[in-house]
Amino acid sequence: MQQIKSLNIAKRILSVSQNAFSIEKKVAISQVFRANISYSDLFYTGRFDFVVYEKQGTTSKLPILAIELDGKEHYENEIVIQRDRKKNAICEQHNLQMIRVENSYARRYNYIKDILIEYFSVKH
């Protein structure tokens, strides 16, 4: 439920950009990147909570941002921490910006809005 609310918020914010962007939830890492550089265990099994795409014409899209919602397990569970490190490394290797948002902030519309507005004002 929390991710659905976050997705709706992000979609509303991105709609201001004249439909130049789209956002998808629970996207497999292997669907975002064409090639695997490392961490094949996570590359083929992991997912991003959200991926923001820039539309390229009518049929293609370019991933420009991943958004991860992190609960307390991302700070306390060593297995999850290691998985997050691998996910960070995959994004760095593919030059994809990732924003991590603590779960408790996901319900705060203005917090998410400010993050996305700042990102798009700097990058685009």
Backbone bond lengths (Angstrom), bond angles and torsions (degrees), N, CA, C in turn:
res aa  C-N    CA-C-N  psi(-1)  N-CA   C-N-CA  omega(-1)  CA-C   N-CA-C  phi
1 M - - - 1.454 - - 1.525 111.06 -
2 Q 1.320 115.94 -42.59 1.460 120.32 -178.67 1.528 110.74 -63.14
3 Q 1.349 117.79 -40.66 1.446 120.06 -180.00 1.520 111.45 -68.95
4 I 1.315 117.91 -33.68 1.461 120.54 177.62 1.521 109.74 -63.70
5 K 1.338 117.12 -44.61 1.459 120.13 177.35 1.520 110.59 -60.74
6 S 1.327 117.17 -42.95 1.462 120.71 179.71 1.517 110.84 -63.64
7 L 1.328 117.07 -40.43 1.453 120.76 178.48 1.518 110.48 -62.48
8 N 1.324 117.92 -44.93 1.460 120.98 178.67 1.519 111.61 -61.50
9 I 1.319 117.03 -40.31 1.466 121.11 177.97 1.518 109.77 -62.13
10 A 1.329 116.52 -49.34 1.462 119.82 -178.85 1.526 110.85 -61.64
11 K 1.329 117.27 -39.93 1.466 119.91 178.92 1.530 111.33 -63.11
12 R 1.330 116.72 -40.31 1.464 119.18 178.75 1.518 111.25 -64.06
13 I 1.318 116.24 -41.00 1.460 119.97 179.45 1.521 110.28 -66.05
14 L 1.322 116.72 -44.43 1.455 120.40 -177.97 1.518 112.40 -70.01
15 S 1.323 118.04 -24.59 1.466 119.94 179.96 1.516 111.51 -64.28
16 V 1.324 116.80 -22.33 1.460 121.16 176.65 1.520 110.57 -64.55
17 S 1.310 116.78 -24.30 1.463 122.27 -176.72 1.526 112.36 -82.86
18 Q 1.301 117.82 27.13 1.460 124.53 175.55 1.530 112.43 54.12
19 N 1.325 115.46 44.50 1.459 121.45 176.49 1.531 113.98 58.17
20 A 1.323 117.33 26.03 1.462 121.05 177.24 1.523 111.15 -80.24
21 F 1.338 117.26 -13.80 1.457 121.76 -176.47 1.523 110.18 -129.59
22 S 1.329 114.55 157.13 1.462 120.35 171.70 1.516 107.33 -136.27
23 I 1.317 116.12 161.13 1.454 120.70 179.52 1.518 109.16 -134.82
24 E 1.336 115.16 138.69 1.456 121.09 179.06 1.518 108.31 -128.17
25 K 1.329 116.40 149.29 1.463 120.75 179.52 1.518 110.57 -107.62
26 K 1.331 114.91 155.74 1.469 123.29 177.78 1.528 112.00 49.47
27 V 1.332 115.45 60.22 1.460 122.10 -176.75 1.531 109.40 -97.76
28 A 1.316 116.44 126.95 1.464 120.89 177.67 1.526 109.73 -62.12
29 I 1.322 116.26 136.43 1.467 120.92 179.42 1.524 109.98 -56.89
30 S 1.319 117.01 -41.07 1.472 121.04 -178.45 1.524 112.82 -66.30
31 Q 1.343 118.33 -15.96 1.462 120.70 176.34 1.529 111.88 -88.08
32 V 1.324 116.46 -16.39 1.465 120.40 -178.71 1.526 110.78 -85.64
33 F 1.330 116.82 -37.36 1.462 121.83 -176.36 1.524 110.05 -115.05
34 R 1.302 116.19 146.20 1.462 120.79 -178.82 1.525 112.44 -81.64
35 A 1.318 117.36 -32.57 1.461 120.90 -175.07 1.516 110.64 -122.66
36 N 1.304 115.07 150.15 1.454 121.60 177.03 1.517 108.93 -102.30
37 I 1.310 116.29 121.84 1.461 120.79 179.24 1.524 110.14 -93.34
38 S 1.320 117.07 -41.21 1.459 121.10 -179.75 1.523 109.96 -160.80
39 Y 1.299 116.03 178.07 1.466 123.14 177.99 1.521 111.96 54.67
40 S 1.343 115.56 53.29 1.467 119.09 -177.15 1.526 112.44 -61.23
41 D 1.346 117.65 -26.91 1.462 118.49 178.38 1.526 111.01 -60.54
42 L 1.309 117.81 -44.76 1.463 121.74 -179.67 1.529 111.60 -83.41
43 F 1.324 116.63 -33.80 1.463 120.48 -177.83 1.525 111.03 -56.09
44 Y 1.324 116.91 -39.73 1.464 120.29 -176.17 1.524 114.00 -95.90
45 T 1.322 118.14 -8.72 1.466 119.65 -178.94 1.526 113.46 -119.48
46 G 1.329 117.28 -20.09 1.465 120.69 -175.17 1.516 113.45 -82.18
47 R 1.321 114.12 163.78 1.468 121.87 179.40 1.521 109.78 -137.85
48 F 1.322 114.94 152.10 1.456 121.68 169.28 1.521 107.47 -94.72
49 D 1.335 117.01 144.39 1.459 119.44 176.61 1.523 110.39 -63.07
50 F 1.331 116.34 -46.19 1.471 122.07 178.61 1.523 109.26 -143.30
51 V 1.316 115.97 146.65 1.460 121.78 171.92 1.522 107.55 -130.82
52 V 1.331 114.71 130.20 1.465 121.33 176.22 1.519 107.00 -97.75
53 Y 1.326 115.50 130.06 1.462 122.25 -179.88 1.525 109.73 -115.53
54 E 1.316 115.70 144.25 1.459 121.09 169.48 1.518 106.60 -95.85
55 K 1.314 116.04 126.87 1.459 120.08 -178.96 1.525 109.94 -70.87
56 Q 1.316 115.60 134.87 1.462 123.71 179.56 1.524 107.67 -119.66
57 G 1.302 117.09 87.56 1.459 120.06 -175.26 1.519 110.27 79.44
58 T 1.320 115.81 -151.91 1.466 119.16 -175.75 1.518 113.55 -96.06
59 T 1.336 118.29 -18.36 1.460 118.94 -174.18 1.520 115.39 -121.66
60 S 1.308 119.20 -16.03 1.468 118.63 -177.20 1.521 110.77 -115.52
61 K 1.330 113.75 162.29 1.453 120.04 -178.57 1.524 108.77 -147.83
62 L 1.327 115.24 149.52 1.456 122.63 -177.82 1.522 109.03 -116.00
63 P 1.342 117.98 122.22 1.476 118.73 178.05 1.526 109.80 -68.84
64 I 1.329 116.21 129.49 1.466 119.19 -178.04 1.523 113.11 -123.07
65 L 1.330 117.66 -13.43 1.456 119.54 -176.13 1.524 109.86 -161.26
66 A 1.329 115.95 135.36 1.465 121.11 171.39 1.526 107.47 -111.09
67 I 1.321 115.61 142.50 1.463 121.24 178.35 1.521 107.41 -123.49
68 E 1.318 115.45 126.86 1.457 121.80 179.44 1.519 109.43 -117.45
69 L 1.321 116.39 133.01 1.464 121.90 174.13 1.517 107.84 -98.65
70 D 1.322 116.55 121.20 1.458 121.73 -174.48 1.517 111.84 -111.82
71 G 1.331 115.54 120.86 1.459 121.72 172.97 1.517 110.22 -89.80
72 K 1.315 116.51 -174.53 1.464 120.11 -175.38 1.522 112.58 -63.66
73 E 1.345 117.25 -24.96 1.465 119.09 178.43 1.525 112.23 -63.85
74 H 1.319 117.31 -22.37 1.460 121.49 178.68 1.524 112.01 -74.13
75 Y 1.310 116.94 -11.70 1.460 122.57 179.51 1.526 112.32 -114.09
76 E 1.337 116.98 -16.06 1.467 120.64 -173.16 1.521 114.12 -116.97
77 N 1.313 118.71 -26.23 1.458 122.60 -174.91 1.532 109.15 -98.43
78 E 1.329 116.32 116.32 1.471 120.79 -175.18 1.525 112.33 -60.30
79 I 1.330 118.17 -36.16 1.469 120.77 178.85 1.528 110.44 -63.77
80 V 1.311 116.92 -43.63 1.466 121.37 179.39 1.532 110.00 -67.92
81 I 1.317 117.17 -39.97 1.468 121.25 178.15 1.526 110.20 -60.26
82 Q 1.324 117.85 -44.80 1.464 121.68 178.71 1.535 111.07 -64.03
83 R 1.331 116.51 -40.56 1.469 120.49 177.92 1.533 110.31 -62.76
84 D 1.328 116.36 -41.54 1.465 120.08 178.40 1.525 111.50 -63.90
85 R 1.323 117.12 -37.62 1.473 120.47 177.52 1.527 110.71 -62.76
86 K 1.335 115.94 -42.51 1.459 119.71 177.61 1.526 111.12 -63.86
87 K 1.323 116.21 -42.45 1.465 120.60 179.58 1.528 110.33 -63.10
88 N 1.323 116.46 -40.72 1.469 120.90 176.58 1.530 110.40 -61.13
89 A 1.337 116.40 -44.09 1.460 120.70 -178.89 1.525 111.23 -64.63
90 I 1.325 116.95 -41.14 1.470 120.30 177.46 1.526 110.15 -59.81
91 C 1.325 116.73 -44.78 1.467 120.13 179.16 1.527 111.42 -63.03
92 E 1.319 116.57 -42.55 1.472 120.25 178.79 1.526 110.54 -61.92
93 Q 1.326 117.33 -43.83 1.461 121.07 -179.19 1.518 112.53 -63.87
94 H 1.316 116.94 -28.17 1.464 121.60 -179.42 1.532 112.30 -102.62
95 N 1.316 116.47 7.26 1.472 121.85 179.21 1.527 113.06 56.31
96 L 1.322 116.00 41.95 1.461 121.02 176.00 1.524 108.41 -108.17
97 Q 1.299 116.37 123.36 1.462 121.73 177.12 1.514 109.70 -68.29
98 M 1.339 116.72 135.53 1.457 120.94 174.88 1.521 108.77 -123.68
99 I 1.311 115.05 135.30 1.460 121.32 175.46 1.524 107.01 -114.07
100 R 1.321 115.55 127.51 1.462 120.78 176.86 1.517 108.46 -104.20
101 V 1.326 115.96 130.68 1.457 122.34 -178.18 1.523 107.43 -123.58
102 E 1.311 116.13 128.20 1.453 119.70 177.01 1.522 108.82 -63.49
103 N 1.329 116.16 136.20 1.466 122.27 -177.60 1.524 113.51 -49.05
104 S 1.318 116.58 -39.34 1.464 119.47 -176.40 1.529 111.83 -63.61
105 Y 1.343 117.28 -21.47 1.459 120.50 178.98 1.526 112.66 -88.32
106 A 1.333 117.22 -12.63 1.462 120.83 -173.95 1.519 112.83 -61.60
107 R 1.312 117.50 -27.18 1.468 120.48 179.51 1.521 112.17 -83.81
108 R 1.281 117.08 -9.55 1.469 120.50 -176.59 1.520 109.47 -90.72
109 Y 1.300 115.56 99.15 1.458 122.43 -175.62 1.527 111.63 -52.50
110 N 1.313 117.50 -49.10 1.462 120.14 -175.71 1.523 112.59 -64.96
111 Y 1.319 117.80 -33.84 1.457 120.84 178.97 1.532 110.32 -64.92
112 I 1.324 116.65 -49.95 1.466 121.04 178.41 1.526 109.71 -63.14
113 K 1.299 116.62 -42.76 1.464 121.48 179.82 1.517 110.49 -58.49
114 D 1.331 117.31 -46.96 1.468 120.86 -179.37 1.525 111.65 -62.24
115 I 1.332 116.86 -39.66 1.467 120.22 178.15 1.520 110.40 -61.35
116 L 1.328 117.01 -48.07 1.463 120.36 -177.62 1.523 112.17 -69.59
117 I 1.309 116.85 -39.47 1.470 119.23 178.29 1.520 110.31 -63.07
118 E 1.326 116.99 -43.08 1.463 120.28 178.69 1.535 110.31 -62.73
119 Y 1.320 116.38 -44.06 1.455 119.77 -179.95 1.526 111.09 -59.74
120 F 1.328 117.02 -48.69 1.446 119.88 -176.37 1.528 113.64 -73.69
121 S 1.323 117.47 -25.86 1.461 118.65 177.28 1.524 111.20 -73.77
122 V 1.322 117.22 -29.04 1.461 120.96 178.46 1.508 111.34 -83.30
123 K 1.327 117.24 -43.27 1.470 121.86 -172.90 1.525 113.22 -85.02
124 H 1.316 117.61 -28.89 1.475 118.09 -172.04 1.481 110.65 -128.94
